[in-house]
Amino acid sequence: MDNLEMTILISGFTLSLSCFVDANWKCFKGLVNWISPAKLLGILRLTQGASTLTFLYSIATTMVCKILWIDPAMALVSSIIVTVAATALIGQLLSKKGAKLTAEETVDEKALRTRIIEDVQTIVGKAALTISENVEKRMTKAEANIQGYVESYYKRVNTLLERNEETLRYFGDKMNTINRVIEGYNEIARAYREEAVKREALTLQIEQVARLEEEYLRRLEALDHKEEVRGEKVTLTSADGIASRTKGNMAQKETADFLRNCGFQVEEYYGVGLPDYIIRWQGKRVAIGAHKAFTLSRQGTTQRTIKNELEAEIAAALKYKLPLVLLVTNLKNKRRWAELISYEKLKEFERFTTPVILADDVPETERICMESILRLKEILSHHATN
């Protein structure tokens, strides 16, 4: 027995059983009390329709394919048409001749539906009311909990703020103490640096005095007689020497202020055996400075030669391995000239002659003198950063 024959057998049995129940509807209706007659009749009609459709389709397919040997596509179309037509016809007959609900059952069914709807509405209303009450209770409880959490949070925040204020005050006091200690150390370091500079300057001064003493003794030993001054004899008094030194010191001070205005840090020294300046750029020592002041003019002396007056500055520059800056001031027209002598050329240095333009009063040459100062600033600042 193949699948098609088995389908015919089962669907035929189901159709026969449903027709038997339909024919004896009143008896079966009384036996089944747990379901309403309308629902039972609906189930019966659904079972009859399904079994009829399956049974007729199986019979039609068997007849067309196995008995008439028609083309499969045509067989399928023919089976569907026959099945639908026969099912519709049988369904029409069953609805007219088959079991029907009585008027009382129809009324009972409607009342049952109405009662079910009312019961469902009542249950839904009670459930909604219960849910609403539960939600309201939980919301009230949640609000109370949230309020408690917020108050507790604010208390903790206030406590932390108070503790932080105390901590900040504590650290503020400690930082003030540390700053005072640092300031004290800075003062000590500054004093130490100043003392170190003074010691270095004193060392240079002692060395220069020793050299001057040797030179003085040598000249005394070699002096056999007094030199006679030919021509007009000029006698200089001690007052003339003091006035000359005063002018020179004032010019040295003004030149130091001029260098500071150019951005340098300048340490000034006035004494035998000491360099005139120690020049720094951004705190770094960049050069040793020597200052000379002369009275130059076109009508009188136009140039001066500097030869043996730079021993203290050259010694300091060689000691610190720095270039020497020679600054010349003309006391007559207040012009300045800057000459940079590199560290490599210091050992070969013999003399320097001031430029003629230092004695001029022409604006063009004054610009050239100023350019010498600016060139000095450019070279030393570059040397400090490298």
Buried (B, 14 or more C-beta within 10 A) or exposed (E): EEEBEEBBEBBBEBBEEBBEBBEEBEEBBEEEEEEBBBEBBEBBBEBBBBBBBBBBBBBBBBBBBEEEEBEEEEBBEBBEEBBEEBBEEBBEEBEEEBBEBEEEBEEBBEEBEEEEEEEEEEEEEEEEEEEEEEEEEEEEEEEEEEEEEEEEEEEEEEEEEEEEEEEEEEEEEEEEEEEEEEEEEEEEEEEEEEEEBEEBBEBBBEBBBEBBEEEEEEEEEEEEEEEEEEEEEEEEEEEEEEEEEEBBBEBBEBBBEBBEEBEBBBBBBEBEBBBBBBBBBEEEBBBBBBBBBBBBEEEEEBEBEBEEEBBBBBBBBBBBEBBBBBBBBBBBBEBBBBBBBEBEEBEEBEEBEBBEBBBBEEEEBBEBBBEBBEEBBEBBBEBBEE
